[in-house]
Amino acid sequence: MDDSQAIRQIAAAEDEGAVFAVARAFFRTQGFAALSYARPSRTDPGRSEVTSFGFPEGFVASYRERLAEYDPLPSLAARAGRPLRLVDVAEGRLTGNQQLFIDAAREHGLTDGFLLPTFGPRQHIAVFSITMIDHEDRIAHADVPILHSVAQATHLRIDQLASEEVERPHLAPREITILHWIARGKSNEEIAMILGNKRPTIATHIKRIFAKLDVTDRASAAVKGLKFGLINV
């Protein structure tokens, strides 16, 4: 599979699993058996969500148990903003815990490879790691810009699919305020008194809120408002 074929297939993939299947197939043809994709966590700011394929089972288990906390690779690649060779990162200046991660990776048989930072409109940055080479000559002869372009296409498609899957509703400022009071358990009459509006006006706003959130009751509206970060209670 060449890079243009891979990019076309990635662009046409209908779900995240299909995107990764194409990316993995491409990177395997380039001699890299393992692939990981680290993106900012949606629920835990400052942490990464990591999806990985082809890594030794022992390393994956250790990573989930404790090594993820010490993993310096996503942040180093993000700061660099360009592809990095794994061996160069491993031989750079690292903290004690970061060196612990590198030593554990080596103990589990991880080879040299590349870190490929990628950028997108929603999830601004993510980092691919490709490793477990089938021959040491793969590194010297790697066409890094091509590897990077396929990683970038993969990230953009994943970002696009996420955008299509969950689109944040747009509520006017007044509607957000009313939704806040709905979540606090206030009735239409109470909200009208708080905001200095007439009760029919509040009822009209609530109908619009329900339509925008695609709900039919106050509890569901409050839940969706919290889910999309429109309100806090």
C-alpha positions in Angstrom: 0.0 0.0 0.0 1.5 3.4 -1.0 0.8 6.6 0.9 -1.7 8.1 -1.7 -3.8 4.9 -1.5 -3.7 4.9 2.3 -4.7 8.6 2.5 -7.6 8.0 0.1 -8.8 5.0 2.2 -8.4 6.9 5.4 -10.5 9.8 4.1 -13.3 7.4 3.1 -13.3 5.4 6.4 -16.6 5.5 8.1 -15.5 5.0 11.7 -12.4 5.2 13.9 -11.7 1.5 13.8 -11.6 1.5 10.0 -9.3 4.6 10.1 -6.8 2.8 12.4 -7.0 -0.4 10.3 -5.8 1.4 7.2 -3.1 3.3 9.1 -1.8 0.1 10.7 -1.7 -1.6 7.4 0.3 1.2 5.8 2.8 1.5 8.7 3.3 -2.3 8.6 4.2 -2.1 4.9 6.9 0.5 6.0 8.2 -2.0 8.6 6.6 -0.7 11.8 4.5 -3.3 13.6 3.4 -1.2 16.5 1.3 2.0 16.4 0.1 4.2 19.2 -2.1 7.4 19.1 -2.1 9.8 22.0 -4.6 12.6 22.2 -5.7 15.0 24.9 -8.1 13.4 27.4 -11.7 14.7 27.1 -12.4 14.0 30.8 -9.0 14.5 32.5 -7.3 17.8 31.4 -3.5 17.5 31.2 -3.6 13.7 30.6 -3.6 11.8 27.3 -5.9 9.1 26.0 -3.8 6.4 24.3 -4.9 3.9 21.6 -2.3 1.3 20.8 -1.8 -1.7 18.5 1.0 -4.2 18.1 2.9 -3.6 21.3 4.2 -6.5 23.5 1.5 -7.5 26.0 3.8 -7.1 29.0 4.5 -3.5 28.0 0.8 -2.7 27.5 0.0 -4.1 30.9 2.8 -2.2 32.6 1.7 1.0 30.8 -1.8 0.7 32.0 -0.7 -0.1 35.6 1.9 2.7 36.1 4.0 3.6 33.1 1.4 5.9 31.5 2.1 8.4 34.4 5.8 8.6 33.4 5.4 8.6 29.6 7.3 11.7 28.2 6.8 10.9 24.6 3.5 12.8 23.7 4.5 16.0 25.5 8.0 16.0 24.0 6.7 15.4 20.5 4.0 18.1 20.9 6.5 20.6 22.1 8.9 19.8 19.2 6.1 20.1 16.7 8.0 17.9 14.2 8.8 14.2 13.8 11.3 12.9 16.3 13.3 9.7 16.3 12.7 7.6 19.4 16.3 6.9 20.1 17.1 10.6 20.1 14.4 11.2 22.7 15.7 8.3 24.8 19.2 9.7 24.8 18.1 13.2 25.6 17.7 14.9 29.0 15.0 13.1 30.9 13.8 13.2 34.5 14.2 10.1 36.7 10.6 8.9 36.1 10.9 9.6 32.4 14.0 7.5 32.2 12.2 4.8 34.1 9.7 4.7 31.3 12.4 4.5 28.6 14.2 1.7 30.5 10.9 -0.3 30.9 10.2 0.1 27.1 13.6 -1.3 26.3 13.2 -4.2 28.7 10.0 -5.1 26.9 11.7 -5.2 23.6 10.5 -1.9 22.0 12.7 -0.8 19.2 13.7 2.4 17.6 11.0 4.3 15.6 9.4 7.7 15.2 7.1 10.2 17.1 4.8 12.0 14.7 2.9 15.0 16.1 -0.3 15.8 14.2 -2.7 18.8 14.3 -6.4 19.2 13.8 -9.2 21.8 14.2 -10.9 20.2 17.2 -8.4 18.1 19.0 -5.6 20.5 18.3 -2.7 18.1 18.7 -2.1 14.4 18.9 1.0 12.2 18.7 1.6 9.0 16.8 4.4 6.6 17.8 5.5 3.9 15.4 8.0 1.3 16.5 8.8 -2.4 16.6 10.7 -2.3 13.3 11.2 -5.6 11.3 14.7 -4.6 10.3 17.2 -2.0 11.6 17.6 -0.6 8.1 14.1 0.6 8.2 15.0 3.7 10.2 17.8 4.8 8.0 15.7 4.5 4.8 12.4 5.8 6.3 10.7 8.5 4.2 9.7 10.5 7.3 7.6 13.1 5.5 5.5 10.4 4.0 5.1 8.7 7.3 4.1 12.0 8.8 1.6 12.8 6.1 -0.3 9.5 6.6 -0.3 10.1 10.4 -1.7 13.6 9.8 -4.4 12.3 7.5 -5.3 9.7 10.1 -5.7 12.4 12.8 -7.8 14.7 10.6 -10.2 11.9 9.8 -10.5 10.8 13.4 -11.1 14.5 14.3 -13.7 14.8 11.6 -15.6 11.7 12.7 -15.6 12.9 16.3 -17.0 16.2 15.1 -19.8 14.5 13.2 -20.6 12.2 16.1 -21.0 14.9 18.8 -21.9 18.4 17.7 -22.2 20.8 20.7 -25.6 22.5 20.6 -25.6 26.3 20.3 -27.8 28.1 22.9 -28.2 31.8 23.2 -26.9 33.4 26.5 -30.5 33.8 27.8 -31.2 30.2 27.0 -28.1 29.0 28.9 -29.2 31.1 31.9 -32.7 29.5 31.9 -31.2 26.0 31.4 -29.0 26.7 34.5 -32.1 27.4 36.6 -33.9 24.4 35.1 -31.0 22.3 36.3 -31.4 23.9 39.8 -34.9 22.7 39.9 -36.7 26.0 39.4 -40.2 26.2 37.9 -41.2 28.4 35.0 -42.8 30.9 37.4 -39.7 31.0 39.7 -37.4 31.5 36.7 -39.6 34.3 35.4 -39.4 36.0 38.8 -35.6 35.6 39.0 -35.0 37.0 35.4 -37.8 39.6 35.5 -39.7 38.1 32.6 -43.2 37.0 32.1 -44.0 33.3 32.5 -45.1 32.8 28.8 -41.8 34.2 27.7 -39.9 31.7 29.8 -42.1 28.9 28.4 -41.2 30.0 24.9 -37.5 29.9 25.7 -37.8 26.5 27.2 -39.5 25.1 24.1 -36.6 26.4 22.0 -34.1 24.9 24.5 -35.8 21.5 24.3 -35.7 21.7 20.5 -32.0 22.6 20.3 -31.1 19.8 22.8 -33.5 17.3 21.2 -35.2 16.5 24.5 -38.8 16.5 25.8 -38.4 17.1 29.5 -36.5 19.2 32.0 -34.4 16.5 33.5 -33.1 15.4 30.1 -32.4 19.1 29.2 -30.3 19.5 32.4 -28.4 16.3 31.7 -27.5 17.3 28.2 -26.6 20.8 29.3 -24.1 19.3 31.7 -22.8 16.8 29.2 -22.0 19.4 26.6 -20.5 21.8 29.2 -23.2 24.4 28.7 -23.9 24.7 32.4 -22.4 23.8 35.8 -24.5 23.2 38.9 
